[in-house]
C-alpha cells in the first residue's frame, strides 16, 4: 500500500507512520524541515517501512503538482495552532493558509488522482465544533476545514474514494507544549492508533479519543446566551 503523509514530522503523523512502517507499507513523507524529516524517515526504515522523503513547504501552492499521484492512503497532519494574542492580519492569514486554504487546494488536486478504494484523512480539531474566544482563528480554520472535507467526501464517494475527518481533542505534542496539561489530554501514540483505525473503518467523522464526541455534543448543545458567558 502506498501512503502519503503530509506534515510527516508532527507527533501524530509519526505515531501513525510507525504503525504503517511495521506493516511494511510504502511511505512518502512530506515536511518542511529536512533534518527532522530525515530523522523520522530513518526511524521508520528501521521498523520495516519503505520510505521516501520530500522536503516541501506545504504553504507553497506552486509545488502541489509534485504530490499529485495515485496513492492508496493520504494523511494530512499539517497545521499550526497560532497565537490567539496575535491580531495582525498577516498572523491571521498564516493560520488560515496553513490550516484551511492550503489543505483545500492540495487535497482537491490529490483527490482527482486517487483510485477507487483509496482514502484521504485530514486532522481537523474539536476546536472547529464551536468558536471559542481563546482560539478563535484556529477554531475558524478548523471549522472551515470540516466543511471542506464534508464537501470533498460527497464529491469523491462517487468514485469510491473515502474522506475521513479526524477530530482530536487535546493531544500532548510539541504544538501544545505551552498549554497546562489536564486529564483530557491524550498521547500522540494513542491518537496515532486512532488515525490508522479510522482510515481502515467506514467512518466519516472520528473524534480522537472517542469521548470527545460526547464532550463536544454537550458544548454544542449549550444555548448561546450561556455559552458566551463562559471562559473555557
N, C-alpha and C positions, 0 to 999 in steps of 0.2 A: 504494500500500500504506500502511495506517495503522499506525503503530508507537508503542507506549507505552514510554517509557524511565523507569524508576523509579530514583531516585538518579542523575539525569542529570548532575550536576556531578562525579561521580567520573571519574578519569582514563580508566579502561577504557570506561565508558559514553560519554564524549566521543569516544574513538577510534572506537568502533563507529558512533556517530551521525554522525560526519563522512563515513563511507562511505555511509551511507544518504542523507544530505543531498545528496551528489554525484550520487546517482541520482534526485533529485527526489522522494523519499518524503515523506509527511505525518507529522510527528513531534509527539507530545505529551510534553513534558519535565516531569518532576516532581522537585522537590528542596526542601529547607527554607530554603536561603539565597537570597533573592530577588535580591540583587546579582550573585552568581556565576551564578545561573540566567539572568539577563538577558544577561550577557556570553557565555555558552555559546550561547544562542539566536541572538544577533546574528551570531556566527561561523558558525553552521550556515546561517543565511539567506543569507549571502554565498556559500556553497558550493552553493546551489540548492535547499535544503530548504524545505518549507512547515512552519513551526514555531509551535506554541502552547506556552504555559508554564502551570504550575500550582504555586504555592508552597504546599507542604504538608509537614507533619511526618509521615513515614511510620510513626512510632511511635504515632500517634494513630488508633486503630481507628474512632473515631466519624466520621472523614472518608472512610473507604474507599469509601462509596457513590458518591462523586464520580468514581471511577475505573472503575466497572463499565460498560464499553461494549464493543461488538463490534470489537475490534482484530484486525488480521491478525498482528501480532507484538508480543510483550511481553518486554521485557528487564528483569529485576530486578538492579540493580547496587548496591543499598543495603546497607551493612553497616559494622560497626565492628570494629576489632582489639581494643580494650580494653587494659587494663594488667594483665599477669599478677600484678603485685605487689599489686593491689587485691583484697582478700578479703572486703570488706564485702558483705553480702547485696544492698544496693542496686546496687553496681557490677556484681555478677554478673548481677542481674536485667536491668540495662540491656543487657548484651551479648546475653542470651538473647531479650529483647524485640525488639531490632533485627535480629538475625541469624536468628531462628527463629520466634518467636511471631507477630510482625507479618507476615513473609512468608507463613507458613502461612495466616493469616486472610485476607490480601489476595488471594493467588493462588487460594485456594478460591473466593472471590467472583467474581473476574475470570474464572476458568476456566469458570464456568457460562454466561457470555455470549459466549464466543468461537465463531466459525463454524467449520465443517469446513475443514480446511486451515490453520488458524491454528497458531501456535507460541508457547509460553512457554519462555523460557530464564532460568535464575537462576544467579548467581555464587555457587557454593559455594567450596570450597577443598580442596587436598590435605591440609590440616590435619585434615579430617574423616575421613581414612582410618585414622588410628591416633592415639590420645590421647598427647600428649607433655606433660611437666611444664612446659615453657616457655610453652605456650599452651593449657593445659587447658580453660578455659572457652570460649575461642574455638573450639578444636577440637571440643568437645562441641556447641556451637551449630551448627557446620557438619555434623557427623555427623547431628544431628537433621534439618537441612535436607535432607541427602541422602536420608534415609529418607522424609521427607515428599514430596519430588519424585518418588521412585520410586512412592509410592502414588498421587500425582496423575497420573503418567504412565499407570499402569494404569487409572485411572478415566476419564481423558479420551480415551484412544485409541479407545474405543468410539464416540466422537462425531467421530473424525477429527482431534483436536487433539493435536499433539505437545508433549512436555515434555522439555526438554534440561537436564541437569545439567552446568554448566560448572565445571571444577575447575582453576583456575590455581594455579601454584606461586608462587614469589617474583616479584613484579612491582614495578618501580621506579615508585612512586606516592607522593603525599604521605602516605598511610597507613603506608608502610613507610620513611619518610624517616629514622627514627632507627635503623634496622637496618643493620649493616655489609653492604656490597654484595659479593656473590660471583659467580662465573661462572654460577651457576644463575639469577640474576635476568634477567628478560625485560623489554622495554619495554612500556609501556601500548599503544603503537601496534600492536606485533605481536600482542599478546593481543586487542586490539580486532578485528583482522582475523580472528583465530581464532574470535571470538564470532560474527561475521557468517557465516563459513563453516559453523560448527556449526549455526546456525539454518536454513541452506539445505540441509544434508545430512540423511541419515536416521539419524544417530547419536543415541543416548540419553544417553550419558555421555562427555564430551570433556575430556581433560586438555590444559592450555594452559601452555606449549608441550607438544607430544606426548611429549617424552622423560620427562615426569613420570609417565606411565603405567608406565614401566619402573622409575623410581626408587621409586615408591610400591609397586609389586609386591614389590620387594626388601625394603622396610621392613616391609610387612605380613607377609612370609614369615619374619621373624626370630622365633625362639622367645621367648616372654615372659620366660623366665629370663635371656636375653641382653639383650633389649630394655630391661628395667627397669634395667639397669646402665649404659645409655648416657646421654649428657648432651646430645645434639644437639637 
